[in-house]
Amino acid sequence: MNSMRSRLSLLGCLWVAAWVAASCAGGGAPADAGTDAGVDAGQDADGAADGDASPDSGPDGGRDAGRDAGPDGETDAGADPGPCRGMPGTYRDQRFSIDGEERAYYLYVPAGYDCAVPAALLVDLHGTAGDYPEEAYGLSDALATADRRGFILLRPRSRSSLEGGQRVYRWDQNRGDPERNRRFILALVSELKTRYNLDPGRLYLMGFSSGTNQTAVLMADPESPFVGYGFVGGGSWTVSSVPRTSARAALVTGFRDYMWAYHDNLVNLLAAASFPAEQIWVRETDAGHELYGWMYPEIWDFLDGGLRPDPGALRAGWTTEDVGTTEPLLAFTTLADGSLLAAGGHAGLWRRDPDGRWSPVEVTGQPAFPRRAWTSLCLTGDGFGLLVGGGAAAVSLDGGARWTQRPVIPEIGEPMMGYSHLNGVACAAARLVGTAYWSGAATEDRGQTFTDVSFMASYGMRAQGAAIQRASWGTWMAAGYWAYLARSTDGATFAPASFSPIADWLYDVAPAARGVWAAVGDGGGIWRSADDGRSFSRVSGGSGAELYAAAFDASGERGLAVGRAGAAWLSEDGGKSWRDCRAGVDRFLGAVAWLPDGTALVGGEGGMALRFDPAGCGTGKDVLASDPPSDAAGTSRRAPPARMLFDGPAALLR
């Protein structure tokens, strides 16, 4: 990938500091500045990649619903058969004219559609670069949910502009786009009603990344026909208020997502509008910027029926501790006296004494950004501590006893976001290293100055950092997106590890016995290294809940990996095999620390602190063999997906 494309790729998801400061302080967004120059609202610069605009066949193997034919069931001029003329099928690259522009959209009508029965509609907003951006994110999962739940899926294409010779689609890409897109979406739904029997009480709108703000624009419209709204990986940045209505709202943004501040802004707007609690569902996760397949059925079930997943109940081997908060616990670190610090998802901090008593810890001073989630913390051997998350940071100079907010940690090297959006930090005797979105930072003078750590991936771009750890024997490992694992012996230069990923996100990496590491991430994936992080082999995973955190005890033999929906996997052989010890509750688990008595402390959603006793998990069933022969270690040669690079608010680049 050439340097120009690398730069464009990096810029695709970025925010300027002025925007972040304004929005995170609760103020309004800056003017929707930009230019319409070079805008092609209908299609990408190079045309369709396959040389034509013919859509796929319908899911029932029926007729080819071509672009000329459209979804009307007629190819020649003739009498209008009425509002039931729409046919089931898959219709790609369909065209619609409005405001003097030709716009485009994707439409899927399940094979079971019957015009005699009013159908539900989900309008799904996405943006990215490349051909057919409306098909870039989670399409197969959206289609599967449409088939199971029986709704029509509509994916409009946003407007676009050229960035360095490449066409980029976002919902706020040009001056005035949110309003133009509002009219486009409303007109498109109205036109669809002339062809399909749509149930006016089951019209829903959702968006991912830049699509979330466009969804908020429609939510703020008192004339909106939608009765439910979904927001994934973002929230609101051009909307200052929303009216109280009977609509439901489902919000899902991970605490390690760089869009979390905009999610939080939307939460505050809903609170200001006095939305009843039963109309709002905030699904907390410890993920990065991502749209996962499980989100479609969960969001749909809430929007369409007010249904939430069964909360479940704790299984054998799991007990609770009372922290005294409902704030999610995202990270642990152990202090010299044996007490433990727990970092919270809304800027809280707690101490657990060795006898198990919990108490809040005050973080004094003015925060750089309010309510940012603390996602990681550590202390150096000389007593300097750093607490980070979402661009905010706090320091301790006395071994973790007292903490004070500090200004943002600057980006060293090429500016991207205006500050280091650190997700993870790790400490040595005097050196502290943090990994961030597209950047990294290190200090050896207790935070007085920072130097650059690049975290360059094998595909020629800086990674989006999720976590970093240092082993007692001196090796450092970092994990993140896209499919990123990297090793260092000095905490300064990181080299990508060799492994065959099944995951876009690697969320944590944990040292075990000397020279042994385990990494965890998407799909319940677990990888093991026996050569001190140089290469990893897959141990398990590929179809389970995302794993967010892992840790081994002092022996390096017993390890626990935890994640979404109470997922928990136990190893008692240094990570060679793992067995299912799930907690039984449908809450995310995001932090692990082993205690001297051989139990593990696990933190997670809703201020949950759990004690896990391995003896209560049982044996035999669900043991997964280590290192499947078909997944021997090898350097990944997959190209990074274009979609990872061009989402997020376009206005943040201005």
C-alpha positions in Angstrom: 0.0 0.0 0.0 1.5 3.3 -1.0 2.2 6.1 1.4 -0.6 8.3 0.1 -3.2 5.6 0.5 -1.8 4.8 3.9 -2.3 8.4 5.0 -5.8 8.5 3.6 -6.6 5.3 5.3 -5.4 6.7 8.6 -7.3 9.9 8.2 -10.5 8.2 7.5 -11.6 7.8 11.1 -10.0 10.7 12.7 -11.2 13.7 14.7 -9.7 17.1 15.1 -8.9 18.3 18.6 -11.2 21.3 18.4 -14.2 19.2 17.6 -13.5 16.7 20.4 -13.0 19.4 23.0 -16.3 21.1 22.0 -18.4 18.1 21.8 -17.0 16.3 24.9 -17.6 19.4 26.9 -21.3 19.1 26.1 -21.4 22.0 23.7 -22.7 22.0 20.2 -20.9 20.8 17.1 -19.0 23.1 14.9 -20.6 24.2 11.7 -20.9 21.5 9.1 -18.1 22.9 7.0 -16.7 21.4 3.9 -17.1 21.5 0.1 -19.3 19.9 -2.4 -16.5 19.9 -5.0 -16.1 16.5 -6.6 -19.2 15.1 -5.0 -20.8 12.1 -6.8 -23.8 11.2 -4.8 -24.7 8.2 -6.8 -21.7 6.0 -7.4 -18.0 5.7 -6.8 -15.5 7.3 -9.1 -14.6 4.2 -11.0 -18.0 2.7 -11.4 -19.0 -0.8 -10.4 -16.2 -3.2 -9.7 -17.8 -6.0 -11.7 -18.3 -3.9 -14.8 -22.1 -3.8 -14.5 -24.8 -2.8 -12.1 -26.8 -6.0 -12.1 -27.9 -7.0 -8.7 -27.8 -10.5 -7.2 -30.6 -13.0 -7.6 -33.2 -13.1 -5.0 -32.7 -15.4 -2.0 -35.3 -17.8 -3.4 -33.4 -18.4 -6.5 -36.0 -16.5 -8.5 -35.6 -13.8 -11.1 -32.6 -11.6 -11.5 -33.8 -8.3 -10.1 -31.6 -6.1 -12.4 -30.9 -2.5 -12.1 -33.1 -1.7 -15.1 -35.9 -3.9 -13.9 -35.8 -2.7 -10.3 -37.8 -4.3 -7.5 -41.1 -3.5 -9.3 -41.6 -6.9 -11.0 -41.8 -5.3 -14.5 -39.2 -4.4 -17.0 -41.3 -2.7 -19.7 -43.5 0.3 -19.6 -47.0 -0.6 -18.8 -49.8 -0.2 -16.3 -48.9 0.4 -12.7 -50.0 -2.7 -10.9 -50.4 -0.7 -7.6 -48.7 -0.8 -4.2 -48.2 -4.6 -4.3 -46.0 -4.6 -7.4 -42.8 -5.0 -5.3 -41.3 -8.4 -5.4 -39.0 -10.4 -3.0 -35.4 -10.3 -4.0 -32.0 -8.7 -3.6 -31.6 -5.4 -5.4 -28.2 -3.9 -5.6 -27.1 -0.4 -6.8 -30.7 0.8 -7.2 -31.1 4.4 -8.2 -33.3 7.2 -6.9 -33.4 10.9 -7.9 -33.9 13.7 -5.4 -32.7 17.3 -5.2 -31.3 17.0 -8.7 -29.0 14.1 -7.8 -29.1 10.4 -8.6 -28.7 8.5 -5.3 -28.3 4.8 -4.8 -29.4 2.2 -2.4 -29.5 -1.6 -1.6 -32.8 -3.3 -1.0 -33.4 -6.8 0.3 -37.0 -8.3 0.5 -37.1 -11.7 2.1 -38.6 -14.6 0.1 -41.4 -14.9 2.6 -42.7 -11.4 1.9 -46.5 -11.4 1.4 -48.1 -8.2 0.3 -51.2 -9.2 2.1 -49.3 -8.8 5.4 -47.8 -5.4 6.3 -44.0 -5.8 6.5 -41.6 -4.3 8.9 -38.7 -2.2 7.6 -35.1 -1.6 8.8 -33.2 1.2 7.2 -29.5 0.6 7.9 -26.9 3.4 7.4 -23.2 2.7 6.8 -20.3 4.5 5.2 -16.9 3.7 4.0 -14.7 3.8 0.9 -14.7 1.6 -2.2 -17.4 0.1 -4.4 -20.9 -0.3 -3.0 -20.3 1.2 0.5 -23.8 0.4 1.6 -22.8 -3.3 1.5 -19.5 -2.9 3.5 -20.5 -3.6 7.1 -22.3 -6.6 8.5 -24.4 -7.3 5.4 -24.6 -11.1 5.8 -25.6 -10.7 9.4 -28.2 -8.1 8.6 -29.6 -10.4 5.8 -29.7 -13.4 8.1 -31.6 -11.4 10.7 -34.0 -10.1 8.0 -34.8 -13.7 7.0 -35.3 -14.9 10.6 -37.4 -11.9 11.7 -39.1 -11.3 8.4 -38.3 -7.6 7.8 -37.3 -5.7 4.6 -33.8 -4.3 4.7 -33.0 -1.0 3.1 -29.4 0.4 2.9 -29.2 3.8 1.3 -25.8 5.1 0.0 -24.5 8.3 1.6 -23.1 11.1 -0.4 -19.3 11.2 -1.1 -16.3 13.2 -2.1 -12.8 12.5 -3.3 -10.0 12.3 -0.7 -6.6 12.0 -2.3 -8.0 10.4 -5.4 -10.2 7.9 -3.5 -13.9 8.2 -3.1 -15.1 8.2 0.5 -18.7 7.9 1.7 -19.8 9.3 5.0 -23.2 10.6 6.1 -21.7 14.0 6.9 -19.1 14.0 4.1 -20.0 17.4 2.6 -21.5 20.7 3.7 -25.2 20.2 4.4 -25.1 16.5 3.9 -27.1 15.6 7.1 -30.1 17.6 5.9 -29.8 16.4 2.3 -29.6 12.8 3.6 -32.6 13.3 5.8 -34.7 14.3 2.8 -33.3 11.4 0.8 -34.1 8.8 3.5 -37.6 10.1 4.0 -38.3 10.3 0.3 -36.9 6.8 -0.3 -39.1 5.3 2.4 -42.1 7.1 1.0 -41.4 5.7 -2.5 -40.9 2.2 -1.1 -44.4 2.4 0.4 -45.8 2.7 -3.1 -44.4 -0.7 -4.0 -44.4 -2.6 -0.8 -47.0 -3.0 2.0 -45.1 -1.5 4.9 -46.4 -1.5 8.5 -46.2 2.2 9.6 -45.9 1.0 13.2 -42.8 -1.1 12.4 -40.4 1.3 10.6 -37.0 1.4 12.2 -33.7 3.2 11.5 -30.2 2.3 12.6 -26.7 3.4 11.8 -23.1 2.5 12.4 -20.3 5.0 12.9 -21.1 8.1 10.8 -24.5 6.5 10.3 -25.3 7.0 14.0 -25.3 10.8 13.7 -27.5 10.6 10.6 -29.9 8.4 12.6 -29.9 11.0 15.4 -30.8 13.7 12.8 -33.9 11.7 11.9 -34.7 11.1 15.5 -34.6 14.8 16.1 -37.1 15.4 13.3 -40.6 15.6 14.7 -42.0 14.4 11.4 -39.9 11.3 11.3 -42.0 8.2 10.5 -39.6 5.9 12.4 -40.7 4.3 15.7 -37.3 3.0 16.8 -33.7 3.9 16.4 -30.5 1.9 16.7 -27.0 3.3 17.2 -23.8 1.2 17.0 -20.3 2.7 17.3 -21.3 6.3 17.8 -24.1 8.7 18.6 -24.7 12.3 18.0 -22.5 15.3 17.0 -24.6 17.6 14.9 -27.8 17.2 17.0 -28.3 19.3 20.1 -31.6 17.9 21.3 -34.2 15.2 20.6 -37.9 15.4 21.3 -39.5 13.0 23.7 -41.5 10.5 21.7 -42.8 6.9 22.1 -39.9 5.6 20.0 -37.4 3.1 21.3 -33.7 3.6 21.2 -31.0 0.9 21.3 -27.4 2.0 21.8 -24.3 -0.2 21.5 -20.8 1.4 21.7 -17.8 -0.2 23.3 -15.7 1.5 26.0 -12.6 1.1 23.8 -14.3 2.7 20.8 -13.0 6.1 19.8 -16.6 7.1 19.1 -17.7 6.5 22.7 -17.9 10.2 23.6 -20.6 10.7 20.9 -22.5 7.7 22.3 -22.3 9.4 25.7 -23.5 12.6 24.2 -26.6 10.9 22.8 -27.3 9.2 26.2 -27.3 12.7 27.7 -29.7 14.0 25.0 -32.1 11.2 25.7 -31.9 11.9 29.5 -32.5 15.6 28.8 -35.6 14.7 26.8 -36.8 12.6 29.8 -37.0 9.4 27.7 -38.5 6.7 29.9 -36.1 4.0 30.9 -38.2 1.3 29.3 -37.7 3.0 25.9 -33.9 3.0 26.1 -31.5 0.1 26.0 -27.8 0.7 26.4 -25.9 -2.5 25.6 -22.5 -2.1 27.2 -19.4 -3.8 25.8 -15.7 -3.5 26.2 -15.1 -3.5 22.4 -13.4 -1.2 20.0 -15.0 0.4 16.9 -16.9 -2.6 15.4 -20.2 -3.8 14.2 -20.8 -7.4 15.3 -23.3 -9.9 13.9 -25.1 -10.5 17.3 -26.0 -6.8 17.4 -28.6 -7.1 14.6 -31.0 -9.6 16.3 -30.6 -8.0 19.7 -31.3 -4.4 18.4 -34.1 -5.6 16.3 -35.8 -7.5 19.1 -35.7 -4.4 21.3 -36.8 -2.0 18.7 -39.6 -4.2 17.5 -40.8 -5.7 20.7 -39.0 -4.1 23.7 -37.3 -7.4 24.3 -33.9 -7.6 26.1 -31.7 -10.7 26.6 -32.4 -12.8 29.6 -30.0 -11.6 32.3 -29.3 -15.1 33.4 -28.0 -16.2 36.8 -24.5 -17.0 38.2 -23.4 -20.6 37.8 -21.5 -22.8 40.2 -18.0 -21.4 41.1 -19.1 -17.8 40.8 -19.9 -15.4 43.7 -20.3 -11.7 44.0 -18.6 -8.9 45.9 -20.2 -5.6 46.7 -18.2 -2.7 45.2 -20.9 -0.1 45.8 -21.3 1.1 42.3 -23.2 0.4 39.1 -20.3 1.7 37.0 -18.6 -1.0 34.9 -15.2 -2.2 36.0 -12.8 -2.3 33.0 -9.3 -2.8 34.3 -7.4 -4.0 37.4 -3.9 -3.5 38.8 -2.3 -4.8 42.0 -0.5 -2.5 44.4 2.6 -3.2 46.4 0.6 -3.8 49.6 -1.6 -6.4 47.9 -4.6 -4.2 47.5 -6.1 -3.8 44.0 -7.3 -0.8 42.0 -10.3 -1.1 39.6 -10.9 1.4 36.8 -14.4 2.3 35.9 -16.4 3.0 32.7 -17.5 6.5 33.7 -14.2 7.8 35.2 -14.6 6.1 38.6 -11.8 4.4 40.5 -12.0 1.9 43.4 -9.6 0.2 45.8 -10.0 -3.4 47.1 -8.1 -4.0 50.3 -6.4 -7.4 50.8 -9.3 -8.3 53.1 -11.8 -7.8 50.3 -13.3 -4.4 51.3 -14.0 -2.0 48.5 -13.9 1.8 48.7 -14.0 4.7 46.1 -10.7 6.5 45.2 -11.0 10.2 44.4 -9.3 11.4 41.3 -8.8 15.1 41.8 -8.4 18.0 39.3 -10.1 19.0 36.1 -10.5 16.2 33.6 -9.4 16.7 30.0 -12.6 15.1 29.0 -15.5 14.4 31.4 -16.9 10.9 32.0 -14.4 9.1 29.7 -14.0 5.4 30.5 -10.8 4.5 32.3 -9.7 1.5 30.2 -6.3 0.7 31.6 -3.8 1.6 34.4 -0.4 0.6 35.7 2.4 1.6 38.0 6.1 1.7 37.4 8.6 0.3 39.9 9.4 3.8 41.2 5.7 4.5 42.1 4.6 6.5 39.1 1.1 5.5 37.9 -0.9 6.3 34.8 -4.7 5.9 34.4 -6.0 6.3 30.8 -9.1 6.1 28.6 -10.7 8.0 25.8 -8.0 10.6 25.7 -8.2 11.5 29.4 -5.4 10.7 31.8 -4.6 10.8 35.5 -1.4 10.3 37.3 -0.2 9.0 40.7 3.2 9.9 42.2 2.9 7.8 45.3 2.4 4.2 44.2 -1.4 4.6 43.5 -2.5 6.1 46.8 -3.6 9.4 45.3 -4.5 10.3 41.7 -4.8 13.6 39.8 -6.2 14.4 36.4 -3.6 15.6 33.9 -3.8 17.3 30.5 -4.1 15.1 27.4 -1.0 13.1 26.4 0.1 14.6 23.1 0.5 12.7 19.9 4.1 12.4 19.0 4.8 12.2 15.3 2.2 12.7 12.7 -0.9 14.3 14.3 -4.1 12.3 13.9 -6.6 13.0 16.7 -5.0 15.9 18.4 -4.1 13.8 21.5 -3.2 10.2 22.3 -6.4 8.2 22.5 -4.8 5.6 24.8 -6.6 2.3 25.4 -3.9 0.4 27.2 -0.8 1.0 29.3 2.0 -1.2 30.6 4.8 -0.5 33.1 8.4 -1.6 33.8 10.8 -0.4 36.5 10.8 3.2 35.2 9.4 2.9 31.7 5.6 3.3 30.8 4.3 2.5 27.4 0.8 3.2 26.1 -1.0 2.0 22.9 -3.7 4.2 21.2 -5.7 4.6 18.1 -3.0 5.0 15.3 -0.4 6.1 17.9 1.6 5.2 21.0 3.5 7.0 23.7 6.2 6.2 26.2 7.7 8.0 29.2 10.7 7.4 31.5 10.5 10.6 33.5 7.1 10.1 35.3 5.1 11.6 32.6 7.0 14.9 32.1 7.8 14.0 28.5 6.6 11.4 26.1 8.3 9.8 23.1 6.6 8.1 20.1 5.9 4.4 19.8 4.6 3.6 16.4 3.0 0.1 16.7 3.4 -0.3 12.9 1.5 -3.3 11.5 2.7 -5.7 8.8 0.4 -4.1 6.3 2.2 -0.7 6.5 -0.1 1.2 8.8 -0.2 2.0 12.5 -2.5 -0.3 14.4 -5.6 0.8 16.4 -4.3 -0.2 19.9 -6.5 -2.1 22.3 -4.1 -3.4 25.0 -0.5 -3.8 26.0 1.2 -6.0 28.6 4.8 -6.5 29.9 5.9 -9.9 31.2 8.0 -10.2 34.4 10.9 -11.4 32.2 10.9 -8.2 30.2 9.0 -8.9 26.9 6.3 -6.5 25.9 3.3 -7.5 23.7 0.6 -5.2 22.2 -2.8 -6.2 20.7 -5.4 -4.3 18.6 -7.0 -3.8 15.3 -6.6 -4.8 12.5 -5.6 -8.4 13.4 -2.7 -6.9 15.4 -0.2 -8.6 17.7 3.3 -7.2 18.1 6.3 -7.9 20.3 9.1 -5.8 21.8 12.1 -6.5 24.0 12.6 -2.8 24.9 9.1 -1.3 24.9 10.2 1.0 22.1 10.3 -1.0 18.9 7.4 -3.4 18.3 7.6 -6.1 15.5 4.4 -7.9 14.3 4.0 -11.4 15.6 3.4 -14.3 13.2 0.0 -15.8 13.5 -3.1 -16.9 11.5 -6.0 -14.7 12.7 -9.6 -15.3 12.7 -10.3 -12.0 14.4 -10.3 -8.4 13.4 -9.8 -7.3 17.0 -7.4 -8.7 19.5 -8.5 -7.3 22.8 -5.8 -8.5 25.3 -2.6 -10.5 25.6 -1.4 -12.1 28.8 1.9 -13.5 29.9 1.9 -17.0 31.4 5.0 -19.1 32.3 8.3 -17.7 31.0 8.2 -17.4 27.2 4.5 -18.3 27.0 1.7 -15.9 26.1 -2.0 -16.0 25.3 -4.0 -13.6 23.2 -7.8 -13.2 23.1 -10.2 -11.4 20.9 -13.1 -11.7 18.4 -15.2 -14.8 18.1 -14.0 -16.2 21.4 -10.6 -16.7 19.8 -7.6 -17.7 21.9 -4.1 -17.9 20.6 -1.0 -19.3 22.4 2.7 -18.5 21.9 5.5 -20.8 23.2 8.3 -18.7 21.7 7.9 -15.6 23.8 5.5 -13.9 21.4 7.3 -14.3 18.1 4.5 -16.5 16.8 1.1 -17.6 17.9 -1.1 -20.6 17.1 -4.9 -20.7 17.5 -6.1 -22.7 20.5 -9.8 -22.2 20.3 -12.5 -19.9 19.1 -14.1 -18.6 15.9 -17.8 -18.7 16.8 -18.1 -17.6 20.4 -18.5 -14.3 22.3 -15.7 -11.8 22.0 -13.1 -12.1 24.7 -11.9 -8.8 26.3 -9.4 -9.8 29.0 -7.1 -12.6 30.2 -4.7 -13.2 33.0 -2.6 -16.1 34.4 -1.8 -16.7 38.1 1.8 -16.6 39.5 2.5 -20.2 38.4 1.7 -19.4 34.8 -0.3 -22.5 34.5 -3.8 -21.4 35.5 -5.4 -18.7 33.3 -8.8 -17.2 32.8 -10.1 -15.4 29.7 -13.4 -13.4 29.9 -15.6 -11.4 27.7 -19.1 -10.6 26.4 -22.2 -12.2 27.7 -20.5 -13.7 30.7 -18.0 -15.7 28.6 -15.2 -17.3 30.7 -12.6 -19.9 29.7 -10.3 -21.6 32.1 -6.9 -23.1 31.4 -4.9 -25.2 33.9 -2.0 -26.1 31.6 -0.4 -22.8 30.7 -2.9 -22.1 27.9 -2.6 -25.3 26.0 -6.3 -26.1 26.5 -9.3 -24.3 27.8 -12.7 -25.2 29.1 -16.0 -23.4 29.2 -16.6 -21.9 32.7 -19.0 -19.1 31.7 -20.4 -17.0 34.5 -24.1 -17.6 33.5 -25.0 -13.9 33.4 -25.6 -12.0 30.2 -23.2 -9.1 31.2 -19.8 -8.4 29.7 -16.7 -9.3 31.8 -13.8 -7.0 31.2 -11.0 -7.4 33.8 -9.3 -10.3 35.5 -6.8 -10.6 38.4 -5.8 -13.7 40.3 -5.8 -13.5 44.1 -3.4 -15.1 46.6 -6.1 -17.7 47.6 -6.2 -19.2 44.1 -9.5 -17.6 43.1 -9.8 -15.0 40.3 -11.4 -11.6 40.7 -13.4 -10.6 37.6 -14.8 -7.1 36.9 -17.5 -6.2 34.4 -20.8 -4.6 33.5 -22.9 -2.7 36.1 -20.2 -2.5 38.7 -20.1 -6.3 38.9 -17.2 -7.8 40.8 -17.2 -11.6 40.8 -15.0 -14.2 42.5 -14.3 -17.3 40.5 -13.3 -20.5 42.1 -11.8 -22.9 39.5 -12.9 -25.9 41.6 -16.5 -25.0 40.9 -16.2 -25.3 37.1 -16.0 -29.0 36.7 -13.8 -31.0 34.3 -14.0 -33.1 31.2 -16.6 -31.4 29.0 -15.7 -28.5 26.7 -11.9 -29.0 26.8 -10.4 -27.7 23.6 -7.3 -29.2 22.2 -4.3 -26.8 21.7 -2.8 -25.8 18.4 -5.0 -27.5 15.8 -2.7 -28.7 13.0 -4.8 -26.8 10.4 -4.0 -23.5 12.1 -0.2 -23.7 12.5 1.4 -20.4 13.1 2.0 -18.3 10.0 2.2 -14.7 9.1 -1.2 -13.3 8.1 -1.3 -12.0 4.6 -4.9 -10.9 4.6 -5.2 -7.3 3.4 -6.9 -5.0 5.9 -10.5 -4.3 4.9 -11.1 -0.9 3.3 -14.1 -0.4 5.6 -11.9 -0.2 8.7 -10.4 3.0 7.5 -13.1 5.4 6.4 -15.8 5.5 9.1 -16.4 8.0 11.8 -17.5 11.7 11.5 -16.1 13.5 8.5 -16.5 16.8 10.2 -13.8 15.8 12.6 -11.3 16.0 9.9 -12.0 19.7 9.2 
